[in-house]
Amino acid sequence: MNRHFEDTRYYLKRAAETAKRGVIEELEPLRERFRGVTGREEEPEPGRVEKLRDDLQELERTAEGEARAAIGDARRKLTAYRESN
């Protein structure tokens, strides 16, 4: 795989992780206030983690598919260019 695509994949993963941490950090005060008002303990949501993981895997597959399409396109153009000269 081209180094640029490997770099892109790395930075997409890093951006998603950073966005997740940012959202959690922003929502934490609201969660604590809600728990304080309702008097409820925090309940684990196992489905949420799996949903995020599935979303990230779908994003990865989409990025890989787009990268493969771009590579194929570039190869076809390069072949056409070489054949025309």
C-alpha positions in Angstrom: 0.0 0.0 0.0 1.2 3.5 -0.8 2.8 5.3 2.2 0.4 8.2 1.8 -2.6 5.9 2.2 -1.0 4.2 5.3 -0.5 7.7 6.8 -4.1 8.7 5.9 -5.4 5.6 7.6 -3.3 6.2 10.7 -4.5 9.9 11.0 -8.2 8.9 10.4 -7.9 6.4 13.3 -6.2 9.0 15.5 -8.8 11.7 14.6 -11.7 9.3 15.5 -10.1 8.5 18.9 -9.5 12.2 19.6 -13.1 13.0 18.7 -14.4 10.3 20.9 -12.3 11.5 23.9 -13.5 15.1 23.2 -17.2 14.1 23.2 -16.8 12.1 26.4 -15.1 15.0 28.1 -17.7 17.5 27.0 -20.6 15.3 28.1 -19.2 14.1 31.4 -20.5 17.2 33.4 -24.0 16.6 32.0 -23.9 12.9 32.9 -22.8 13.6 36.5 -25.5 16.3 36.9 -28.2 13.9 35.5 -27.1 11.1 37.8 -27.1 13.5 40.8 -30.6 14.8 40.0 -32.2 11.4 39.3 -30.2 9.5 42.0 -29.4 6.7 39.6 -26.2 4.8 39.4 -24.5 4.7 36.0 -25.6 1.7 34.0 -23.2 0.1 31.6 -24.2 0.2 28.0 -22.4 -2.6 26.2 -24.1 -1.9 22.9 -22.6 1.5 22.7 -19.0 0.3 22.5 -19.8 -2.3 19.9 -21.7 0.3 17.8 -18.6 2.7 17.9 -16.3 -0.2 17.0 -18.6 -1.2 14.1 -18.8 2.5 12.9 -15.0 2.8 13.0 -14.6 -0.5 11.1 -17.1 0.7 8.5 -15.2 3.9 8.1 -12.0 2.0 7.7 -13.5 -0.2 5.0 -14.9 2.8 3.2 -11.5 4.5 3.3 -9.8 1.4 2.0 -12.3 1.0 -0.8 -11.9 4.6 -1.8 -8.1 4.3 -1.7 -8.3 1.2 -3.9 -10.6 2.9 -6.3 -8.2 5.9 -6.5 -5.2 3.6 -7.1 -7.1 1.7 -9.8 -8.0 5.0 -11.4 -4.5 6.3 -11.3 -3.2 3.0 -12.8 -5.7 3.2 -15.7 -4.8 6.8 -16.4 -1.1 6.0 -16.3 -1.5 3.1 -18.6 -3.6 5.2 -21.0 -0.9 7.9 -20.9 1.9 5.5 -21.6 0.0 3.9 -24.5 -0.7 7.3 -26.1 2.9 8.4 -26.0 
